[in-house]
């Protein structure tokens, strides 16, 4: 009986020894503050989270600004109805190339018919005034009427002729003919391509329902030339100048680089976005670029002095900018710096840092928090040591 229980006892002891938890590893000591420096022990695991890079001279850096492509408004026409009416025919569709004066749609419009009628009435009144003036001249020559009546007839004829010119100019502006047919023709005033069509046959249109925020009936433009709307921050005012050329990159067209030219920039800062609106022109002969595409405008900026570090290395503390400098391996010192340029990827430091000094580029907030904790722990120890001194 004893021989049978001995193997079972040995197995139980072996399993108990295997289930014992390994001894916990000793935690790395917390960093300490000495003067204005934070010191880590050699091989501290947090040092792997604090990569550093050397501050280098401010060579030309690349500045990337967000932008959006839009139609070139100097080559774009948006067509709205000038009179109320019903769509009877559509003469052009999206993607169709049209010439200046080409009809796009036809509306049956009683209001436009009234304008045509006013023109015809004015022409009839002008003819009547001309005949009346002719009779008055004959009577004046015969000595039957006074000069006053002749002058009144001449004035009436001038007023009638002015009314004809006004009425004809109005109907001619909207493509009216000499007849009263109530047919309002919507036509293009410039050559281009129809890029939008927002009407259907039989649709009722009203001029008061058009304007800002309402889609145009037709949009005709030349897509071979586009505008680019660029948003620049206040610190980037010196980067962009009127007439300056730059490169344009579009995420939807990787590997392709386009060229643009700055046309103008606004004289005020947008109160909502705190950016300056800049307009540029971009040639698009192959029509690869499309309106409303998001893009990046790439500029080059040169600096005569200053040091370049990654933007992630700079920490905003109140109204001051700071970086953490590694004075020796495992030892970091906070340093107040002044910036002459602040970009999304790189910043230029004008003072507070020397060329070649190593700055922390990642996890700067973690390092700043560790510095504050070490400082708070060092204060009671320093006060206690001061109290125990004789």
C-alpha positions in Angstrom: 0.0 0.0 0.0 2.8 2.4 0.9 4.6 1.6 -2.4 1.5 2.6 -4.4 1.1 5.9 -2.7 4.7 7.0 -3.0 4.5 7.8 -6.8 1.3 9.8 -6.2 3.0 11.8 -3.5 6.0 12.6 -5.7 3.7 13.8 -8.6 1.8 16.0 -6.2 5.0 17.6 -5.0 6.2 18.1 -8.6 2.9 19.8 -9.6 3.1 22.1 -6.6 6.6 23.2 -7.5 5.6 24.0 -11.1 2.6 26.1 -10.1 4.7 28.5 -8.0 4.7 32.1 -9.5 8.0 33.5 -10.6 9.6 36.1 -8.4 8.6 39.6 -9.3 11.2 41.7 -11.1 12.3 44.9 -9.3 10.8 48.0 -10.8 13.2 50.6 -12.3 13.8 53.5 -9.9 11.9 56.7 -10.7 13.9 59.6 -12.3 15.1 62.3 -9.9 15.5 66.1 -10.3 18.9 67.6 -9.7 18.8 71.4 -10.2 17.0 71.9 -13.5 17.7 68.5 -14.9 15.8 65.2 -14.8 18.1 62.2 -14.5 17.2 58.6 -15.4 19.2 55.6 -14.3 21.3 53.8 -16.9 19.2 51.4 -18.9 15.9 52.8 -17.7 13.0 51.5 -19.9 11.5 54.9 -20.4 14.6 56.1 -22.3 13.5 53.9 -25.2 10.4 56.2 -25.5 12.4 59.4 -25.7 14.2 59.5 -29.0 16.4 62.6 -29.7 17.6 64.5 -32.7 20.2 67.2 -33.2 19.1 70.8 -33.9 20.4 71.8 -37.4 20.8 75.0 -39.3 17.6 76.3 -40.9 18.2 75.3 -44.5 15.3 75.8 -47.0 12.3 73.9 -45.6 9.1 72.7 -47.2 5.9 74.3 -46.3 2.7 72.4 -47.1 -0.6 74.3 -47.1 -4.1 72.7 -47.4 -6.0 73.7 -50.5 -9.1 73.0 -52.6 -9.7 73.1 -56.3 -12.6 75.1 -57.6 -13.9 76.4 -61.0 -12.1 79.4 -62.5 -14.8 82.1 -62.0 -13.3 84.2 -64.7 -14.2 81.4 -67.2 -17.4 80.2 -65.5 -21.0 81.1 -66.1 -23.8 80.2 -63.8 -27.2 80.5 -65.4 -30.4 81.4 -63.5 -33.9 82.2 -64.8 -34.6 85.9 -65.3 -38.4 85.3 -65.7 -40.8 82.7 -64.4 -41.7 79.9 -66.8 -41.9 76.2 -67.5 -39.1 74.2 -69.1 -40.2 73.0 -72.6 -36.9 71.8 -74.1 -33.4 71.1 -72.9 -30.7 71.7 -75.6 -27.5 70.8 -73.7 -26.4 68.2 -71.1 -23.5 67.6 -68.7 -20.2 67.0 -70.5 -21.3 68.7 -73.7 -19.1 71.4 -75.2 -21.0 74.6 -76.2 -20.0 77.8 -78.0 -20.8 81.3 -76.9 -24.5 82.0 -77.7 -25.5 78.3 -77.9 -29.0 77.6 -76.5 -29.1 75.5 -73.3 -32.8 75.3 -72.6 -36.1 76.9 -73.7 -38.8 78.1 -71.3 -42.4 79.0 -71.9 -42.7 82.3 -70.0 -45.7 84.6 -70.0 -43.6 87.1 -68.1 -41.1 87.2 -70.9 -44.0 87.4 -73.4 -45.1 90.6 -71.5 -41.6 92.0 -72.1 -41.8 91.2 -75.8 -45.2 92.9 -75.9 -43.8 96.0 -74.2 -41.1 96.1 -76.9 -43.7 95.8 -79.7 -45.9 98.5 -78.1 -42.9 100.8 -77.8 -42.0 100.3 -81.4 -45.6 101.1 -82.4 -45.7 104.2 -80.3 -42.4 105.3 -81.8 -43.8 105.0 -85.4 -46.8 107.0 -84.4 -44.7 109.7 -82.8 -42.6 109.9 -86.0 -45.7 110.4 -88.2 -47.1 113.0 -85.8 -43.8 114.9 -85.9 -43.8 114.8 -89.7 -47.3 116.3 -89.8 -46.4 119.0 -87.3 -43.4 119.9 -89.5 -45.6 120.2 -92.6 -48.2 122.3 -90.7 -45.4 124.5 -89.3 -43.9 125.1 -92.7 -47.4 126.1 -93.9 -47.7 128.6 -91.0 -50.7 126.8 -89.4 -49.2 125.7 -86.1 -46.8 127.5 -83.7 -43.2 126.4 -83.1 -44.2 125.3 -79.6 -46.4 122.5 -81.0 -43.6 121.4 -83.3 -41.1 121.3 -80.4 -43.6 119.2 -78.3 -43.9 116.7 -81.2 -40.1 116.5 -81.5 -39.9 115.8 -77.7 -42.6 113.1 -77.9 -40.7 111.4 -80.8 -37.5 111.4 -78.8 -39.2 109.9 -75.7 -40.7 107.2 -77.9 -37.4 106.4 -79.5 -35.7 106.1 -76.1 -38.4 103.8 -74.9 -37.9 101.6 -77.9 -34.2 101.3 -77.3 -34.8 100.4 -73.6 -37.4 97.8 -74.4 -35.4 96.3 -77.3 -32.2 96.1 -75.1 -34.2 94.3 -72.4 -35.5 91.6 -74.7 -32.3 91.4 -76.6 -30.4 90.8 -73.3 -32.5 87.6 -72.8 -32.4 86.4 -76.4 -35.8 87.8 -77.5 -36.7 88.0 -81.1 -39.0 90.5 -82.9 -42.1 88.3 -82.5 -44.1 87.7 -79.4 -43.7 84.0 -78.8 -43.2 83.8 -75.0 -40.2 81.6 -75.6 -37.3 82.4 -73.2 -34.0 80.9 -74.4 -31.4 80.2 -71.8 -28.0 80.5 -73.6 -24.3 80.4 -72.8 -22.5 83.7 -73.0 -19.1 82.0 -73.2 -17.6 78.9 -74.7 -16.9 75.9 -72.5 -18.3 72.6 -71.2 -21.5 72.1 -69.3 -20.5 70.8 -65.9 -23.8 71.1 -64.1 -27.5 70.8 -65.1 -30.1 71.2 -62.5 -33.5 71.3 -64.3 -35.8 68.8 -66.0 -38.5 69.1 -68.7 -41.8 70.5 -67.4 -40.2 72.0 -64.3 -41.6 75.3 -63.1 -39.0 78.0 -62.5 -39.2 81.3 -60.6 -36.5 84.0 -60.5 -37.1 84.7 -56.8 -36.1 81.1 -56.0 -32.6 81.5 -57.3 -29.5 83.1 -55.8 -26.9 82.3 -53.1 -27.2 78.7 -51.8 -29.5 77.7 -54.7 -27.9 75.5 -57.5 -27.7 77.2 -60.9 -29.8 75.8 -63.7 -26.6 75.4 -65.8 -22.9 75.8 -65.0 -20.7 76.3 -68.1 -16.9 76.6 -67.6 -13.5 75.9 -69.1 -12.0 73.1 -67.0 -8.6 73.6 -68.7 -8.0 76.3 -66.1 -8.9 76.0 -62.4 -8.6 78.1 -59.3 -7.0 76.9 -56.1 -8.2 78.1 -52.7 -5.4 78.0 -50.1 -5.7 78.4 -46.4 -2.5 79.9 -44.8 -1.9 80.6 -41.2 -0.7 84.0 -39.9 2.9 82.6 -39.5 3.0 81.7 -43.1 2.2 85.1 -44.6 5.9 85.5 -45.6 5.8 82.2 -47.5 3.3 83.1 -50.1 3.7 86.1 -52.5 1.6 87.2 -55.5 3.0 85.8 -58.7 4.9 83.0 -56.8 4.9 79.6 -58.4 4.5 76.4 -56.4 3.9 72.7 -56.7 0.5 71.1 -56.2 0.0 67.5 -55.0 -3.3 65.7 -55.0 -3.9 62.6 -52.9 -6.3 61.3 -55.6 -3.4 61.4 -58.2 -0.4 60.0 -56.4 3.0 60.5 -58.0 1.8 63.4 -60.2 2.9 66.9 -59.5 1.2 70.0 -60.9 2.3 73.6 -61.0 0.3 76.7 -59.8 0.8 80.4 -59.5 -0.4 82.7 -56.8 -3.0 85.3 -58.1 -4.0 87.2 -55.1 -4.5 87.0 -51.3 -7.0 88.5 -48.9 -6.2 91.5 -46.7 -7.9 90.1 -43.7 -7.9 87.0 -41.5 -10.9 84.7 -41.5 -12.3 85.1 -37.9 -13.6 81.5 -37.8 -10.6 79.6 -39.1 -7.9 82.2 -38.3 -6.4 81.7 -41.8 -5.7 83.9 -44.8 -7.5 83.0 -48.0 -5.2 82.8 -51.0 -6.2 82.2 -54.6 -4.0 80.6 -57.2 -4.5 79.5 -60.8 -3.6 76.0 -62.0 -3.4 74.9 -65.6 -5.3 71.7 -66.3 -4.9 71.0 -70.1 -5.4 67.2 -69.7 -8.4 67.7 -67.3 -7.0 65.4 -64.7 -7.8 67.8 -61.9 -11.4 68.1 -60.9 -13.2 70.9 -59.0 -13.7 70.3 -55.3 -10.6 68.0 -55.1 -8.6 68.4 -51.9 -4.9 69.2 -52.5 -1.7 70.3 -50.9 0.2 73.4 -52.1 4.0 72.9 -51.5 6.2 76.0 -51.1 9.9 76.4 -50.2 10.9 78.8 -47.5 14.4 80.0 -46.8 15.8 81.2 -43.5 19.0 83.3 -43.0 19.3 82.1 -39.4 17.7 79.8 -36.8 17.7 76.1 -36.1 15.2 73.5 -37.4 13.7 70.8 -35.1 10.6 68.6 -35.6 7.4 70.3 -34.5 6.7 67.4 -32.2 9.7 68.4 -30.1 8.2 71.8 -29.1 5.8 72.0 -26.1 3.6 75.0 -25.4 3.7 75.8 -21.7 1.3 78.7 -21.1 2.4 81.3 -23.6 6.0 80.0 -23.8 7.5 77.3 -26.0 9.8 74.7 -24.5 11.9 71.8 -25.6 13.7 69.1 -23.6 17.5 69.0 -24.3 19.5 65.8 -23.5 22.7 67.2 -21.9 24.1 63.7 -21.5 22.7 60.2 -21.9 19.7 59.8 -19.6 19.7 63.5 -18.4 17.2 66.0 -19.8 16.8 69.7 -19.3 13.8 71.9 -20.1 14.7 74.9 -22.2 12.7 77.9 -23.1 12.9 78.8 -26.8 11.6 81.5 -29.2 10.1 80.4 -32.6 10.5 82.3 -35.8 8.4 79.9 -37.8 5.9 77.2 -36.8 4.9 74.6 -39.3 3.0 71.4 -39.1 6.1 69.2 -39.4 9.1 71.5 -38.6 9.7 74.6 -36.6 12.5 77.2 -36.7 13.9 78.2 -33.3 15.5 81.7 -33.3 16.9 81.7 -29.7 17.3 79.4 -26.7 19.0 76.5 -28.5 22.5 75.8 -29.9 23.3 74.0 -33.1 24.0 70.3 -32.5 22.1 70.1 -29.2 20.0 67.0 -28.8 16.2 67.6 -28.3 13.6 65.0 -27.5 11.2 64.5 -30.5 8.5 62.1 -29.1 6.6 61.7 -25.9 7.5 65.2 -24.8 4.3 65.5 -22.8 5.2 62.3 -20.9 8.6 63.7 -20.1 7.2 67.0 -18.9 4.8 65.1 -16.6 7.6 63.0 -15.3 9.6 66.2 -14.6 6.7 67.7 -12.6 6.2 64.5 -10.6 9.9 64.4 -9.8 9.9 68.0 -8.8 6.9 67.5 -6.5 8.6 64.6 -4.8 11.8 66.5 -4.4 10.3 69.4 -2.6 9.2 67.6 0.7 12.6 65.8 0.8 14.4 69.1 0.5 12.3 70.8 3.1 12.8 67.8 5.5 16.5 67.9 4.9 16.6 71.7 5.7 14.6 71.2 8.9 17.0 68.6 10.2 20.1 70.7 9.7 21.5 72.2 13.0 
